[in-house]
């Protein structure tokens, strides 16, 4: 049987890619991409000329059968997204499930992902965490906040720069202004930034910004988490 390779790609810095990942992308017969235009920049940077086809949230359901036929024909296939690990708030789950059901091998090539990068960068408890992805924009948003407010562990959530201030304001309402948070923006890129502190301290920082740009991952500490102030040595 053939192999479906799930390949993590850089979330910002193009150097965050393994030799194994590059080798796989060069040797498979086809690469399924979330956006072929975005992926082409990365692939061209590393001189990878493997043919590409799109696989995104709007066509994933009907494209899966096509890719399974590709595997059935004895040809290995790689799946990448615009950045990070496929299947984490990105296409990938359906393809992996279909490959398993069809009897093909699934091999994950690990690499960068925003969730664990933000979690470790935050300096907040990382022994137990819950990743939620994006909150719904309208319907069900309050219900999700009620659910998250009762989680006993660290929370990791994606948010867009256009809605980050709304998110932080709502977090203050549902979680309390003393909850610790780390807003991780543009991770691994030239303008990487981590704004960290209590919500009461972090919200004003973003309120005073004329414009907010970049990919954002928010890490929220567990309820009742407190930090001890230590004197510098």
N, C-alpha and C positions, 0 to 999 in steps of 0.2 A: 504493500500500500504506500501511498504518498504521504508527505509531511506538510502540515500547515504550521509555518513558523510565525509566532507572535513576537514582533520585534519592537522593543522600546527605542524611541528616538529622543534626541535632546529636547529639553523643555525651554532652552534658551541658548546656552553656549554650545556651539556646534562641535566642540571638542569632547563633549560628554557622550561619546559613543564607543562601544567596544570593538575590538578587532573582529571578534566573532560575529557581531551584528553586521558589520560591513561585508564580511565574507559571505554571509548568508544572502544578503541583499544583492550581491553580485552574481551569485550562482543559481538562485531560483529562476524559474522560467517566467514568473509574473509577480508583480507587487500590487496588492490591493491597498489603495490609499484613501484616507478620509477626504482629502482634497488634492487632486493630482497637481494642481498649480502650486500649492504650498509645498508639497513634497518634492517637486521638481527642483526647487532651489537647493534643498538639502542633498538630494541625490546627485545633482550636477557638481556640487561642491566636492564630493568624494569620487567623482568620475564614474558613477554607476549609471549604466545605460539600459538596465533591465526594463522591459515594457511595464506600464502601469495601467491600472483600471480603478475607477472610483468605487468606493464603498463607504457611504455615509448614512446618517440616521434616516434620510428620506428615501433611500433606495436599498437599504440593507436587506429587507425582507425578500424582495424579488431578485436581488443579485446573488444571494447565497447559493441558490440552485446552480447558477452558472459557475461559481467557483468550486462547488463540489464536483461538478462534471470535469473541471480542470484537474482536480485531484484524482478522480476516477480514471482519468486518462494516463495516470502515472507521472504527472508533473507536479513538482513541489511548488508551493505558493507561500509568499510572505505577506503579512498584514501589518501595516503601520498606520498611525494616525498623525495628525498635524504636529503633535508633540506629546512625549510621555508614553505611558503604557496603554496599549489598546485595551478596551474593556472597562477602563476606569473613567466613567462619565463620557465615554467615547465608544464608537462602534467596536465590536469584537466578540461580545458574548454569544450572539447568534451564530457567528461563523465557527467559533470554537465548539459549541454544542453540536452543530451540524456535522462537523468533521469527526467528532467522537462517535456520533450515531452511525455515521457512514463507515466506520471502521478504520479511519485514517489516524496517523500519529499527529499529536499536537506537541510542539516544542516551543517553549517560551524562552526568548533571549532577553534576560533582564537588563535593566538600565535605569535611566533617570525617570522619576515621576514626581509631580508637584506635591502629592499628598505627604509622602514620607520626608521629602526635602523640607517642606514647611514645618512639619511636626518636629523634626529634630532641630531646625533653626530657631524655633520659637522659644526653646528653653522651658517649655511647660511639660508636665508629666507625660511621658510617652510609653509607659508600661501597659496602658489600656486606653484605646481611643476608638471613636466612632466616626466613620467618614460618611458624610451625607450628600456630597455633590452639591448641586444647585437647589435652592429652595424654589418652589413654584412661585411664579410672579404674582398671581392673584388667588385663584381658587385653591383652597386647602393650605394657604400659607400660615394662617393663624394656628391651624391644627398642627402643622409641622413644628411651629415654635413651641407649642404646648408640649409636644413630644420631646423635643430637644432639651427643654428646660429641666426635664426630670431625668436626663441621662446622667449617671454617676461617674462618667469618665470624660476625658478630653474630647472635644469636638473638632472636626476638621471639615470646613465648608468652602466650596468655591463661590466666588462672587465676581461680577463684572465691575469695572471701574465706574460705570454709570450709576450703579445701584449700591455701591459700597457704603455710602453715607446713610442711605435708607436702612440698609442691613444693620449697621452699627447702632443706629438710633432705636431700631426695633429690639436689638439685642439688649440694650439698656432697659427697655420696658419689660421684657420677658425674663431676663436673667439677673437684672440688677446692676447698678452702676459700679459696684465694687468687684465685679467679675473680671478676672484677668484675661487679656486677649492679646494676640499677636497678629497683626495684619502683614502678611508676607507678599510683597509686590515685586514683579519682574525677577523672579528667582533665577539665579545663575547668569543673569545678563549684566551689562555694564552698569546699569542704574538700579541694581538690586537694593531693596530696602525692607527693613523689618521695623515696623512701628509697634512698640510693645508697652503694656502697662494696663492699668484698670480702664474699663470702658469710659469712666468719667474723665480720664486723662487722654485717651486716644480719640474720642469723638471730636473734641475741639480742634485737634490737629488737622483732621480732614475737613472740618467745617471751614477752616481758614484757608483752604487751598482753592485757587481759582479753577484748576483743572486737575483731574486725576487720570492717569494713564496706566496701561499695562495689565497683564494677567495677575489676578489676586487670589490668594488662598488664605483663609482666616482660620486661626487656631484659637480655640476657647478653652480655658482651664476648667477643670471639674468644679462643681459647687463646693463652697467652703474652702477652696484652695487659697492659701496665704503664703506670702514670701517673707522670710526673715531678712532684715537688713543686716549686712555684715560689714564690719570695718575693713578698710583696705589695709593690706599688710605693709 
